[in-house]
Amino acid sequence: MSDRPYVLVSCAMSVDGYIDDATPERLRLSSPADFDRVDSVRAGCDAILVGAGTVRADDPRLLIRSPARREQRVARGLPADLTKVTLTWSGDLDPGARFFTTGEAPKLVYAPTGTAGGLAARLDGRAEVIDAGDPLTLSTVLRDLAARGVRRLMVEGGGGVHTLFLTAGVVDELQLVVAPFFIGDPSAPRFVGSGVFPQAPDRPMRLEEITRIGNLALLRFLTGTARG
């Protein structure tokens, strides 16, 4: 077994690279057809990861929606839903969030040493809190997930988490859906922030697939990142 899972980052963004606008309501950049495609991709993974900021802002359930896909997973001896994973530095997580209260699969929270103890007490019975070091490191998180049998990890945001994974060089595949409009607001969240990325102009990703989904475009890249 590799010392980390295969990591797939999935995101929808505007033409100018934003994943939301700056209003309180969540902007839908995708479509029903693309939501179904994402559901299919989820069903082929073992775990799904979002940052604590996404848990707070979007209150996602992170469940597989299709009953048929859930049944197919169970028939293969897998849980109907994916293991849910989040990263937190501050420990600011609501035990009542749908991340913790929906689905029967395990919920894992990785936190730095100084945060893990108190957070474990607050989330007792809702999630397993794992000490990911001081400071928290992705290598610790990914090794622990691999040891738990996670072979394929889907990462769904937000922008800070995308940036963290991509700059660390641990992303194997990027599925990027582009919506046909602009946001144009510098205060809105972007797909990634500033950073030093391994996939620079002299080491580009490989465009593996382009798919039209109605008025959206799916770009599927392989990063060429070495495993292990």
C-alpha positions in Angstrom: 0.0 0.0 0.0 1.2 3.5 -0.8 1.9 5.8 2.1 -0.9 8.1 1.0 -4.2 7.8 -0.9 -4.7 8.8 -4.5 -5.9 12.4 -4.2 -8.5 13.8 -6.5 -9.4 17.5 -6.2 -12.9 18.5 -7.4 -14.1 22.0 -7.9 -16.5 24.2 -9.9 -15.4 27.8 -10.6 -16.3 30.8 -12.7 -14.3 31.7 -15.8 -12.3 34.1 -13.7 -11.5 31.5 -11.0 -14.0 32.2 -8.2 -15.8 29.4 -6.3 -18.5 31.7 -4.8 -19.5 35.3 -4.7 -19.4 37.6 -1.7 -23.1 37.4 -0.8 -24.3 35.4 2.2 -26.2 33.0 0.0 -24.2 30.1 -1.6 -23.7 30.6 -5.3 -24.4 27.5 -7.4 -21.8 27.3 -10.2 -22.8 23.8 -11.3 -25.9 22.2 -12.7 -28.0 19.2 -11.9 -26.2 17.1 -14.5 -22.8 18.0 -13.0 -24.0 17.4 -9.5 -25.0 13.9 -10.6 -21.5 13.4 -12.2 -19.9 14.5 -8.9 -22.1 12.1 -7.1 -20.7 9.3 -9.4 -17.1 10.4 -8.7 -17.8 10.4 -5.0 -19.2 6.8 -5.2 -15.9 5.6 -6.6 -13.9 7.1 -3.6 -13.3 5.9 -0.1 -13.2 9.3 1.7 -14.2 12.9 1.1 -12.4 15.9 2.7 -13.3 19.5 3.2 -11.8 22.2 5.3 -13.4 23.4 8.6 -14.3 26.7 6.9 -16.4 24.8 4.4 -18.1 22.9 7.2 -19.0 26.2 8.9 -20.0 28.2 5.7 -21.8 25.5 3.7 -22.9 23.0 6.3 -22.5 20.2 3.7 -23.8 16.6 4.3 -21.2 15.1 1.9 -23.4 12.0 1.3 -23.8 10.0 -1.9 -27.2 11.0 -3.2 -28.1 8.2 -5.6 -29.8 5.2 -4.0 -28.5 3.0 -6.8 -24.9 4.0 -6.2 -25.3 3.5 -2.5 -26.7 0.0 -3.1 -23.8 -0.8 -5.5 -21.3 0.3 -2.8 -23.0 -1.9 -0.2 -23.0 -4.9 -2.7 -19.2 -4.5 -3.1 -18.8 -4.7 0.7 -18.3 -0.9 1.2 -20.2 1.5 3.4 -23.1 3.3 1.6 -21.3 6.6 2.3 -17.8 7.8 2.3 -15.7 8.4 5.3 -15.9 12.2 6.0 -12.7 14.1 6.8 -12.1 17.6 7.8 -9.0 19.6 8.8 -9.1 22.3 11.5 -6.5 24.5 13.1 -8.7 26.4 15.5 -11.1 23.7 16.5 -14.1 25.9 15.7 -16.5 23.2 14.7 -20.2 22.9 15.7 -21.1 19.3 16.8 -24.5 19.9 15.3 -23.2 20.5 11.8 -24.6 18.1 9.2 -21.0 16.9 8.6 -21.3 15.1 12.0 -25.0 14.3 12.2 -25.7 12.8 8.8 -24.5 9.4 7.4 -23.4 6.3 9.1 -19.7 6.2 7.9 -16.9 7.4 10.1 -16.2 11.1 10.6 -12.6 12.0 11.1 -11.3 15.4 12.3 -7.5 16.2 12.1 -6.3 18.9 14.4 -3.0 20.2 15.7 -1.7 18.9 19.0 -2.8 22.0 21.0 -6.4 21.8 19.7 -7.0 18.1 19.5 -7.7 17.3 23.1 -10.4 19.9 23.8 -12.0 19.3 20.4 -12.2 15.5 21.1 -14.2 16.3 24.3 -16.6 18.5 22.4 -17.1 16.1 19.5 -17.3 13.0 21.7 -19.7 10.5 20.0 -19.9 12.6 16.8 -16.4 12.1 15.3 -12.9 10.8 16.0 -10.4 13.6 16.5 -6.8 12.7 15.4 -3.7 14.6 16.6 -2.0 15.6 13.4 1.1 17.1 14.9 2.3 20.5 15.9 1.9 22.0 13.4 -0.7 20.0 11.6 0.9 18.4 8.5 -0.7 16.8 5.4 1.8 14.0 5.4 0.5 12.9 8.8 -3.1 13.2 7.7 -2.5 11.2 4.5 -0.4 8.5 6.1 -3.1 8.0 8.7 -5.9 7.8 6.1 -3.9 5.2 4.1 -3.4 3.2 7.3 -7.2 3.2 7.7 -7.6 1.7 4.2 -8.4 4.9 2.3 -7.1 4.4 -1.2 -8.9 7.1 -3.0 -9.5 10.5 -1.4 -11.8 13.2 -2.9 -11.0 16.8 -1.8 -13.8 19.3 -2.3 -12.6 22.6 -0.9 -12.5 25.3 0.0 -9.8 27.4 -1.6 -7.5 27.2 1.4 -7.6 23.4 1.3 -7.1 23.3 -2.4 -4.1 25.6 -2.1 -2.7 23.5 0.8 -3.0 20.2 -1.1 -1.8 21.5 -4.5 1.3 23.4 -3.1 2.2 20.3 -1.1 2.4 18.3 -4.3 0.1 15.6 -3.1 -2.7 15.9 -5.7 -2.8 13.3 -8.4 -5.9 14.5 -10.3 -7.8 17.7 -10.7 -11.4 17.8 -12.0 -12.3 21.4 -12.7 -15.7 22.5 -13.9 -15.8 26.0 -15.5 -19.1 28.0 -15.4 -19.7 30.4 -18.3 -19.8 33.6 -16.3 -17.5 36.0 -14.3 -17.7 37.1 -10.6 -15.2 39.9 -10.7 -15.2 40.6 -7.0 -11.8 40.4 -5.3 -13.5 39.9 -1.9 -15.0 36.6 -3.1 -13.3 33.2 -2.5 -11.1 31.8 -5.3 -10.3 28.3 -6.4 -6.7 28.7 -5.0 -4.8 31.4 -3.2 -1.2 32.5 -3.6 1.5 29.9 -3.3 4.4 28.0 -4.9 2.8 25.2 -7.0 4.8 22.3 -8.4 2.8 22.5 -11.6 4.5 25.6 -12.9 4.9 26.7 -16.6 8.0 24.4 -16.9 6.1 21.5 -15.4 2.5 21.7 -16.5 -0.3 19.3 -15.7 -1.5 17.0 -18.5 -5.0 17.7 -19.8 -6.5 14.2 -19.9 -10.1 15.0 -20.8 -12.5 17.8 -21.8 -16.2 17.2 -21.4 -19.1 19.4 -22.2 -21.9 19.3 -19.5 -24.6 21.5 -20.9 -23.2 25.0 -20.7 -20.3 23.9 -18.4 -16.9 22.6 -19.3 -15.2 19.8 -17.3 -11.4 19.9 -17.5 -9.7 16.8 -16.1 -6.0 17.2 -15.4 -3.4 14.7 -14.2 -0.7 16.4 -12.3 2.2 14.1 -12.8 3.0 14.2 -9.1 5.2 11.3 -7.9 3.5 9.0 -5.5 5.0 8.0 -2.2 
